[in-house]
Amino acid sequence: MPSHRLLRVRELLKREIGEAIRREIPIAQAGLVTVNDVDVSGDLRVATAFIGIFGSTEQQRTGLAMLQEHRARIQSFVAKSVILKYTPQLRFVVDDSIARGNRVLDIIAELERTSTSKEE
């Protein structure tokens, strides 16, 4: 279990990374980019941001490319707003957990429809 300080830093980074992405990445080109979670190394030098990108497949590819391209600028925004001894180096990872969750919910709904139609 991470320490209380580490949890607070993760939440603060999540909020600030999301705000920096909102300012830097246009929704029309990259789709809607959300920060689902942030994992921070124990020494706070590396932060992995789990990103969800809603939009077409092309927008998702463009969004991830733009995040990689603007990583240093986003990191500098975070450094200005989050005061830590070391600014964590950001890494972006596409998190498809929401899409997988929606798929599971669709399967459950389909199973319920099938079972109710068999009962009738």
NUDOZA-111233 format. One record per residue (C-alpha): x, y, z; residue number from 1; residue in one letter. Coordinates in Angstrom, 3 decimals, always signed. Layout:
REM residues N
        u        v        w   n res
        X        Y        Z NUM   a
...
REM end
This chain:
REM residues 120
        u        v        w   n res
   +0.000   +0.000   +0.000   1   m
   +1.486   +3.346   -1.042   2   p
   +2.076   +5.964   +1.607   3   s
   -0.399   +8.757   +2.196   4   h
   +2.043  +11.283   +0.703   5   r
   +2.513   +9.192   -2.417   6   l
   -1.260   +8.956   -2.888   7   l
   -1.599  +12.730   -2.551   8   r
   +1.211  +13.322   -5.058   9   v
   -0.429  +10.896   -7.514  10   r
   -3.769  +12.710   -7.305  11   e
   -2.121  +16.120   -7.626  12   l
   -0.134  +14.996  -10.667  13   l
   -3.263  +13.466  -12.204  14   k
   -5.130  +16.759  -11.895  15   r
   -2.262  +18.921  -13.155  16   e
   -1.371  +16.635  -16.075  17   i
   -5.020  +16.655  -17.115  18   g
   -5.112  +20.441  -16.974  19   e
   -1.908  +20.732  -19.023  20   a
   -3.270  +18.301  -21.622  21   i
   -6.496  +20.270  -21.807  22   r
   -4.495  +23.419  -22.631  23   r
   -2.026  +21.837  -25.058  24   e
   -3.901  +19.174  -27.021  25   i
   -6.834  +20.289  -29.229  26   p
   -9.879  +18.015  -28.971  27   i
  -10.703  +18.351  -32.686  28   a
   -7.427  +16.721  -33.716  29   q
   -6.716  +14.303  -30.875  30   a
  -10.150  +13.425  -29.522  31   g
  -11.000  +13.748  -25.850  32   l
   -7.913  +12.897  -23.806  33   v
   -8.427  +11.914  -20.166  34   t
   -5.976  +10.993  -17.437  35   v
   -7.343   +7.840  -15.810  36   n
   -4.551   +7.312  -13.294  37   d
   -0.964   +8.231  -12.526  38   v
   +1.606   +5.851  -11.110  39   d
   +4.656   +7.409   -9.470  40   v
   +7.944   +5.706   -8.681  41   s
   +8.987   +5.587   -5.045  42   g
  +11.615   +8.302   -5.496  43   d
   +9.103  +10.527   -7.408  44   l
  +11.401  +10.800  -10.436  45   r
   +9.171   +8.961  -12.959  46   v
   +5.422   +9.328  -13.378  47   a
   +3.453   +7.076  -15.714  48   t
   +0.158   +8.633  -16.798  49   a
   -2.518   +6.186  -17.950  50   f
   -4.378   +7.992  -20.716  51   i
   -7.778   +7.331  -22.239  52   g
   -8.470   +8.791  -25.678  53   i
  -12.064   +8.953  -26.885  54   f
  -12.524   +9.445  -30.590  55   g
  -11.901   +7.713  -33.865  56   s
   -8.926   +5.406  -34.363  57   t
   -7.149   +8.152  -36.294  58   e
   -7.769  +10.632  -33.458  59   q
   -6.398   +8.116  -30.957  60   q
   -3.189   +7.674  -32.946  61   r
   -2.867  +11.426  -33.427  62   t
   -3.583  +12.038  -29.739  63   g
   -0.879   +9.665  -28.553  64   l
   +1.613  +11.157  -31.038  65   a
   +0.771  +14.680  -29.855  66   m
   +1.200  +13.648  -26.217  67   l
   +4.646  +12.257  -26.987  68   q
   +5.518  +15.381  -28.973  69   e
   +4.349  +17.801  -26.252  70   h
   +5.648  +15.708  -23.319  71   r
   +8.377  +18.184  -22.344  72   a
   +5.992  +21.147  -22.451  73   r
   +3.366  +19.305  -20.390  74   i
   +6.104  +18.328  -17.946  75   q
   +7.164  +21.977  -17.610  76   s
   +3.554  +23.022  -16.856  77   f
   +3.416  +20.351  -14.175  78   v
   +6.768  +21.507  -12.760  79   a
   +5.450  +25.055  -12.376  80   k
   +2.288  +24.008  -10.568  81   s
   +3.547  +21.061   -8.488  82   v
   +6.473  +21.920   -6.245  83   i
   +8.578  +18.821   -5.644  84   l
  +12.299  +18.349   -5.155  85   k
  +12.463  +16.634   -8.557  86   y
   +9.979  +17.050  -11.365  87   t
   +8.901  +13.561  -12.415  88   p
   +9.699  +12.547  -15.972  89   q
   +6.361  +11.858  -17.639  90   l
   +5.519   +8.738  -19.608  91   r
   +2.177   +8.239  -21.324  92   f
   +0.528   +4.832  -21.622  93   v
   -2.801   +4.249  -23.355  94   v
   -5.265   +2.788  -20.862  95   d
   -8.105   +0.907  -22.501  96   d
   -9.725   -0.229  -19.243  97   s
  -12.822   +1.931  -19.823  98   i
  -13.358   +0.438  -23.284  99   a
  -12.908   -3.078  -21.862 100   r
  -15.371   -2.272  -19.074 101   g
  -17.941   -1.039  -21.587 102   n
  -17.447   -4.222  -23.609 103   r
  -18.112   -6.348  -20.515 104   v
  -21.265   -4.328  -19.760 105   l
  -22.455   -4.839  -23.359 106   d
  -21.916   -8.601  -23.041 107   i
  -23.861   -8.694  -19.760 108   i
  -26.712   -6.695  -21.311 109   a
  -26.781   -9.085  -24.290 110   e
  -26.898  -12.087  -21.960 111   l
  -29.777  -10.526  -20.026 112   e
  -31.703   -9.863  -23.253 113   r
  -31.105  -13.438  -24.385 114   t
  -32.244  -14.918  -21.065 115   s
  -35.423  -12.804  -20.948 116   t
  -36.344  -13.734  -24.531 117   s
  -35.899  -17.469  -23.708 118   k
  -38.138  -17.144  -20.643 119   e
  -41.007  -15.714  -22.701 120   e
REM end
